[in-house]
Each structure stands twice: as structure tokens, then as C-alpha cells.
Amino acid sequence: MIPWAKIIIGDSRKMVEIKDESIDLIVTSPPYWHIKDYGKVGQIGYGQTLHEYLKDLYRVWEECFRVLKSGRRLCINIGDQFARSVIYGRYKIIPLHAEVISQCERIGFDYMGAIIWQKKTTMNTTGGAVVMGSYPYPPNGMIEIDYEFILVFKKPGTVGKVPKEIKENSKLTKEEWKEYFAGHWGFGGEKQINHEAMFPEELPKRLIKMYSFIGDTVLDPFVGSGTTVKVALELKRNAVGYEINENFLEIIKEKMGIKNSLLRVYDVEIIKRNEKIKLNNVNYKPSIQDAKPQLDPKKLNFRKNALYKVVDIVDENTIKLNTGLLVKFLGVNIVDKDRAIKYLKEYLLKKEVMLRLESNSVLNKNTIFAYVYLKNKIFINAYLIKSGIAQADREKEYKLKRKFLELEKETKCG
């Protein structure tokens, strides 16, 4: 029999297209909280407080419990997240994996352990450094998060009898068993090209072979680019995937080889949900502390030595970047307004700059205080003081305060 798949363009917080206890395995990776904007109104993750995000995940896991057969597995790939001080007010790690375990246990799943997936994720600081904390001195070093968790849950009950032929055709080799059921996996992540957050095919491949039989039905409630569905079909399983953003449909089709009807190998149905589903209220309050961004994360680029283009000189102390972010010069009080505006228009406007931030850099959701550098490493804040256009700010606390005060003194003496 040819494997079949259903791609449902709809919200997995309510999976009305799936009957109770009709799914054999669930493999998924939920959207990141406030890191990736998937471009859809009402999306899970971006634009939400931490508690709003967690409550929406809870709704999805409740639906997963409903549709999953007794005795079968739910596998969730999730990583903890940095709360960056410039965005949330202070550095901390948000233990998402621990909250998801608590959620699923509360719903009725049994937690069956976790696999540590060793992968390289970004550890850049806001300013672009790759060594975080108080290097090389104690006590404020930051532990590198170069791994994610694959949490495994079981719906209580027993698995129905499986025909011997199916069991034989689904068995793993001894080498696969030893590698797959080890507590640590070491393959790399997927290069992000067409989709914001793809995971590698090796991840669903292992989980599908570990926890399902040929002919079973695999669900991914956050199907994204379609990796889980593609791998399930290749392993002779059926598949169901939910994606809230219809713009990803062409990526999914291409991945599965159905963009051109002549290449269609599997029986694939595309379902576009027309009606808006009313979501249930959830009787759940997250146990971890709530958080809300003080600054829109899209306005900052956390890559090493990220460059921004200056698109406007707002006033003598404020520039506007191509991301929409307004930047004021940290540690600087302008004393010659006309010279400042002339200098900024001549040397910064339409130029590329780098930023260095401190934990108290955020003024409001659209404006920050920062150290500003030209691409050639000229330090604008220091130059404004050195040229007599500005004085060092004596009221605020900032790391370069002593240096700026000394620079101002040297300038007056000179």
C-alpha cells in the first residue's frame, strides 16, 4: 500500500481533523519563544509573553494526548533559551524543557526520559562576543547551550497486537538500537535556507524507527518545512502535519517531491482550514517566572560583528538604523548641537555601524543606549568627547564611565 499524508493548513491548538486515538507516534519541535517570527497573526511564540506561549503549547499537548493511541509515544525536541539582558532586563536561562515535562505529566502523559542532542547553537552576546560572562575571571561565566532535549512521553496503556510480518519489517539492527537508544546524539543541525527553523532528517528518522511500525501514522503538529512528514513517508509510515502559515506550503511540497505532479510518489492530501477555531481555556498556570521583552528582538541582530545601516539622523544624540531601532550614544552628553548634527550627517548617515550594548541599554521598546562603531572600528562615542562636541555623562552608570571622564579631561588639557 502506498503511504499517505495529510498536510493541514490550520492551527494545531485544535486538531479537529483528527479522530481520538488514531495516531501512533507524534514527533515535533515547537516554535521558539520570541526568537523566530513565522509571519502569521496569532502564531505561537513570537509576540507573546512567556506564559502566553506556554499556555498555547499546553493546548497543543492536550490535543496530542487526545489523538494519540494508548501506549504510544510523544517526542518533543526543545531547547532552553537565553533571556538576554538587553531584551529582558537581565541574563538568565529559561528552562523550557522542564516546564514541558511538567505540562505533559499534568495532562496525563508518563515521562520516559530525554535524549541530549548535541548541536551547535549561537552563544553570541548582544555585542557579538562568543565568550560570555566574566571571562577569564569567576564568578559570572555562562554555560554554553550547545544542545537540545528530545523529551519522550508515553500515553498510559498498552499497544495493540502487531502482525508478525509488520514487526519483522520494522525491526532495528543491533547497531541502530545501540546508537538510537543512547542518551546522547551527536549529529549536527540543519542549515536554515527556506524555513526559519528546520531540524535535520536524522532526528525524525531515528524517532520514527524507534517508536513506530511500518504502516503506522505519524503526526507533527508543527510541521514547518515538512521534514517529519517526508521522513515518515520514506520509512513507509503515513503522516499528518499541521502548519499555520500557508506560505510554507510550497516548501513542504518541494521537500516531499509533489511540487510537480509528475514527481508525485505518495498519496498526499492538502487540507486548508477555512473556519477559525475557538480555542479552549486551559486550567494551567506555568510554574516558571513570566517574561516579556522590553525591546523588540527583531530590531537587534545577535550575530558576531553584526552591521547596521544608519538611515536617519533623528537629532544630535540619536540615529535611526535600518531595523527601525533608535540608538542614543551611551555615556555621552552633547554640548554643541550644530557640530554634532553636521558630524553625524557627514560621517554616519548611510554608513554601516556596529553596536556594543550593556545590560541597562534599553530605554524603551524602540530605543536603546549603545556604544557605536563605524565599520573601520572608529569609536563614535569616544570621538564625540575627544572632539569637544560632547562631554562624558556623569549621571548614568556605564562600564566606560571612567575612561570617558579621563578622555574629557585629556581633551580639555590638550
C-alpha positions in Angstrom: 0.0 0.0 0.0 1.3 3.5 -0.9 1.9 5.6 2.2 -0.4 8.6 2.6 0.0 12.0 4.1 -2.3 14.9 5.1 -1.0 18.4 5.3 -3.4 20.6 7.2 -3.1 24.4 6.9 -4.5 25.2 10.3 -3.9 25.7 14.0 -2.8 22.6 15.9 -4.1 24.1 19.2 -7.3 22.4 17.9 -6.8 19.4 15.7 -10.4 18.8 14.7 -9.4 16.9 11.6 -8.0 14.0 13.7 -10.1 11.4 15.5 -9.5 10.4 19.1 -6.7 7.7 19.5 -5.9 7.5 15.8 -2.2 8.5 15.8 0.6 6.0 16.5 3.5 8.4 17.1 4.0 12.2 17.5 7.3 13.8 16.6 7.6 17.6 16.8 9.7 20.6 17.6 7.6 23.6 18.8 8.2 27.2 17.6 10.8 29.1 19.5 9.6 31.7 22.0 10.2 35.2 20.7 13.2 34.3 18.6 11.6 33.4 15.2 8.8 35.4 13.6 6.9 32.9 11.4 4.9 35.7 9.8 1.4 34.7 11.0 -1.1 36.6 13.1 -2.0 34.5 16.1 1.2 32.4 15.9 2.6 30.6 18.9 5.9 32.1 20.2 6.6 35.5 18.6 4.7 38.4 20.0 3.7 36.6 23.2 4.7 36.8 26.8 6.4 33.6 28.1 3.2 32.5 29.9 1.0 33.1 26.8 3.4 30.9 24.8 3.5 28.1 27.4 -0.3 28.1 27.7 -0.6 27.7 23.9 1.9 24.8 24.0 -0.2 23.2 26.7 -3.3 23.4 24.4 -1.3 21.5 21.7 -0.1 18.8 24.1 -3.7 18.3 25.3 -4.7 17.7 21.7 -1.8 15.3 21.3 -2.9 13.3 24.3 -6.4 13.1 22.8 -5.4 11.9 19.3 -2.6 9.5 20.4 -3.3 5.8 20.9 -2.7 4.2 24.3 0.8 3.0 24.9 2.3 5.2 22.1 4.9 8.0 22.3 5.0 11.7 22.0 8.6 13.0 21.2 9.3 16.7 21.7 12.5 18.4 20.5 13.0 21.6 22.6 15.9 23.6 23.9 16.2 26.0 26.8 16.6 29.7 25.9 18.7 32.6 26.9 16.9 35.6 28.2 19.3 38.3 27.1 19.7 41.2 29.4 19.3 43.8 26.7 15.9 42.3 25.8 14.5 41.1 29.2 16.4 43.2 31.7 18.9 40.5 33.0 20.6 37.4 31.8 19.0 34.1 32.7 18.2 30.7 31.2 14.5 29.9 30.7 14.1 26.1 31.5 11.6 25.3 28.8 12.3 21.6 28.8 11.4 21.4 32.5 8.2 23.2 32.0 7.2 21.0 29.1 7.8 17.9 31.2 5.6 19.4 33.9 2.9 20.2 31.3 2.8 16.8 29.8 2.8 15.0 33.2 -0.1 17.2 34.3 -2.1 16.3 31.1 -1.6 12.6 31.7 1.5 11.5 29.9 4.2 9.5 31.5 7.6 10.9 31.1 10.0 8.3 29.7 13.3 10.3 29.8 15.3 12.5 27.4 17.9 12.3 24.8 20.5 15.1 24.8 21.0 16.2 21.2 24.5 17.8 21.0 24.3 20.6 18.4 26.0 23.9 17.9 23.7 26.9 18.7 24.5 30.5 18.8 26.2 31.7 22.0 27.0 35.2 20.8 26.4 38.0 23.3 24.4 41.1 22.3 27.7 42.8 21.3 28.9 39.9 19.2 31.3 38.2 21.6 31.5 34.4 21.7 32.9 34.2 25.2 30.1 35.0 27.6 30.2 36.3 31.2 33.2 37.5 33.2 35.9 35.7 31.2 38.6 35.0 32.3 37.6 35.5 35.9 34.9 34.0 38.2 32.1 34.0 39.1 29.9 35.1 36.2 30.7 32.8 33.3 27.8 31.5 31.2 27.4 27.7 30.5 27.2 27.2 26.8 23.9 25.8 25.5 25.1 23.7 22.6 22.5 21.1 23.0 18.7 20.5 22.9 16.5 18.0 24.6 14.4 15.3 22.9 11.7 14.6 25.5 9.9 11.2 25.3 6.4 10.7 26.8 4.1 7.7 26.8 0.3 7.8 26.9 -0.6 5.2 29.5 -2.0 1.9 28.3 -0.9 -1.0 26.1 -0.1 -1.2 22.4 -2.4 -3.4 20.4 -1.2 -6.6 18.8 1.0 -6.1 15.8 1.2 -8.7 13.0 4.5 -10.6 13.0 5.3 -9.6 9.4 5.0 -5.9 10.3 7.2 -6.3 13.4 9.9 -8.1 11.4 9.9 -5.5 8.7 10.1 -2.7 11.3 12.9 -4.0 13.4 16.1 -2.1 14.0 19.6 -3.5 13.5 21.7 -4.1 16.6 23.9 -1.1 15.7 20.8 1.2 15.2 19.4 0.1 18.6 22.6 0.8 20.4 23.1 4.2 18.7 19.4 5.4 18.8 18.7 4.4 22.4 21.9 6.0 23.8 21.2 9.0 25.9 23.3 11.4 23.7 23.0 12.1 20.0 25.8 13.9 18.2 24.8 14.9 14.7 24.7 18.5 13.5 21.7 20.8 12.9 20.1 21.6 9.6 21.3 24.6 7.5 18.5 27.2 7.5 17.6 28.2 4.0 13.9 28.3 3.1 12.4 27.9 6.5 13.2 29.6 9.8 13.8 26.6 12.0 14.3 23.3 10.2 15.6 20.2 12.1 17.7 17.6 10.3 16.1 14.5 8.8 18.2 12.3 11.0 16.2 13.3 14.1 12.7 12.2 13.0 14.2 9.2 11.2 15.6 7.8 14.4 12.5 8.5 16.5 10.1 7.1 13.8 12.2 3.9 13.6 12.4 3.7 17.4 8.7 4.1 18.2 6.6 3.1 15.3 5.9 0.3 12.8 5.6 0.3 9.1 2.1 1.4 8.2 1.7 3.4 11.4 0.6 7.1 11.3 3.0 9.8 12.5 1.8 13.3 13.5 3.8 16.6 13.6 1.6 19.4 15.0 4.3 22.0 14.0 5.2 20.6 10.6 7.1 23.7 9.3 9.1 22.7 6.2 7.7 19.2 6.3 10.8 17.2 7.4 8.9 14.8 9.7 6.2 14.1 7.0 8.9 13.5 4.4 10.9 11.1 6.5 7.8 9.2 7.7 6.7 8.6 4.1 10.2 7.4 3.1 10.0 4.9 6.1 6.7 3.6 4.8 4.6 5.3 7.5 1.6 7.5 7.0 1.8 11.1 8.2 -0.3 14.1 9.3 1.2 17.6 9.6 -0.2 20.9 10.8 1.2 24.3 9.6 -0.5 27.6 10.5 1.3 29.6 7.8 0.1 28.8 4.3 3.3 30.4 2.8 5.3 27.3 3.9 3.1 25.0 1.7 5.3 25.4 -1.4 8.4 24.5 0.7 6.6 21.4 2.0 5.5 20.3 -1.4 9.0 20.7 -2.8 10.5 18.7 0.1 8.1 15.9 -0.5 8.6 15.8 -4.3 5.0 16.8 -5.1 5.6 20.4 -6.4 5.5 18.9 -9.8 2.6 16.4 -10.2 4.7 14.2 -12.4 7.0 13.6 -9.4 4.2 12.6 -7.1 5.2 9.4 -5.4 2.9 9.3 -2.4 -0.8 9.9 -1.8 -0.8 13.4 -0.3 -3.9 15.5 0.6 -3.7 19.2 1.3 -6.4 20.5 3.5 -6.9 24.2 4.0 -9.0 25.0 7.0 -11.4 27.9 6.3 -13.1 28.3 9.7 -11.4 29.9 12.6 -11.4 27.5 15.6 -12.4 28.7 19.0 -9.7 27.7 21.5 -10.4 26.1 24.8 -9.5 27.8 28.1 -6.7 25.9 29.9 -6.6 25.2 33.6 -2.9 25.6 33.8 -0.6 28.3 35.2 3.1 28.0 34.3 5.5 27.3 37.2 8.4 29.3 35.8 8.6 33.1 36.0 6.8 35.1 33.3 8.8 37.3 31.0 8.1 39.9 28.4 10.5 41.6 26.1 11.5 45.2 26.9 12.7 45.6 23.3 11.6 44.1 20.0 14.1 41.3 19.3 13.7 41.9 15.6 15.4 45.2 15.9 18.7 43.7 17.0 21.0 41.3 15.2 22.9 38.9 17.6 25.4 37.7 15.1 29.1 38.4 15.7 30.1 41.8 14.5 26.6 42.5 13.0 26.4 45.6 10.9 23.5 48.0 10.7 22.9 50.8 8.2 22.2 54.3 9.6 19.2 55.6 7.7 18.4 58.8 9.5 19.9 61.4 12.0 17.0 62.0 14.3 18.7 64.6 16.5 22.1 65.4 17.8 22.2 62.3 20.1 20.0 59.8 18.2 20.5 57.8 15.0 18.0 55.5 13.3 19.0 52.1 11.9 17.7 50.1 9.0 15.9 47.8 11.5 13.9 50.7 12.8 15.8 50.9 16.1 16.6 54.3 17.5 20.1 54.5 19.1 21.4 57.1 21.5 25.1 57.4 22.3 25.8 55.7 25.6 27.9 57.8 28.1 27.6 60.9 26.0 26.1 64.4 26.6 26.1 66.6 23.5 27.2 70.2 24.2 27.5 71.5 20.6 24.2 70.5 18.8 25.1 72.0 15.4 28.5 70.4 15.2 27.1 67.1 16.3 24.4 67.0 13.7 26.9 68.1 11.0 29.3 65.4 12.0 26.7 62.6 12.2 25.2 63.5 8.8 28.7 63.6 7.2 30.2 60.5 8.8 27.3 58.2 9.9 24.4 58.8 7.6 24.1 55.9 5.1 27.1 54.2 6.7 27.4 50.8 8.3 27.9 50.7 12.1 28.4 48.1 14.9 26.8 48.3 18.3 28.0 47.3 21.8 25.4 47.2 24.5 25.2 47.0 28.3 22.6 45.4 30.5 20.9 48.8 31.1 20.9 49.8 27.4 17.2 49.7 26.8 15.3 53.0 27.1 12.0 51.7 25.7 10.7 49.1 23.1 12.2 51.1 20.2 15.2 53.0 21.7 18.5 51.9 23.2 21.7 53.5 24.5 24.8 52.0 22.8 28.4 52.3 22.0 28.6 52.9 18.3 31.5 52.0 16.0 32.0 52.5 12.3 32.9 49.5 10.2 36.6 50.6 10.3 36.3 50.4 14.2 36.2 54.2 14.8 34.5 54.6 18.2 31.9 57.3 17.7 31.0 57.9 21.4 34.7 58.5 22.2 35.3 60.7 19.2 32.3 63.0 20.2 34.0 63.6 23.5 37.5 63.8 22.1 36.4 66.4 19.6 34.7 68.6 22.2 31.3 68.0 20.7 30.2 66.2 23.8 31.0 65.6 27.5 31.0 62.3 29.5 27.7 61.5 31.1 28.1 61.9 34.8 24.7 60.8 35.9 24.3 57.3 34.4 26.3 54.2 35.4 28.1 52.5 32.5 31.3 50.5 32.1 33.3 53.1 30.2 32.4 56.0 32.5 36.0 56.3 34.0 37.5 56.1 30.5 35.2 58.8 29.1 35.8 61.1 32.1 39.6 60.7 31.6 39.2 61.3 27.8 37.2 64.5 28.5 39.9 65.7 30.9 42.7 65.0 28.4 40.8 66.9 25.7 40.4 70.0 27.9 44.1 69.8 28.9 45.1 69.5 25.3 
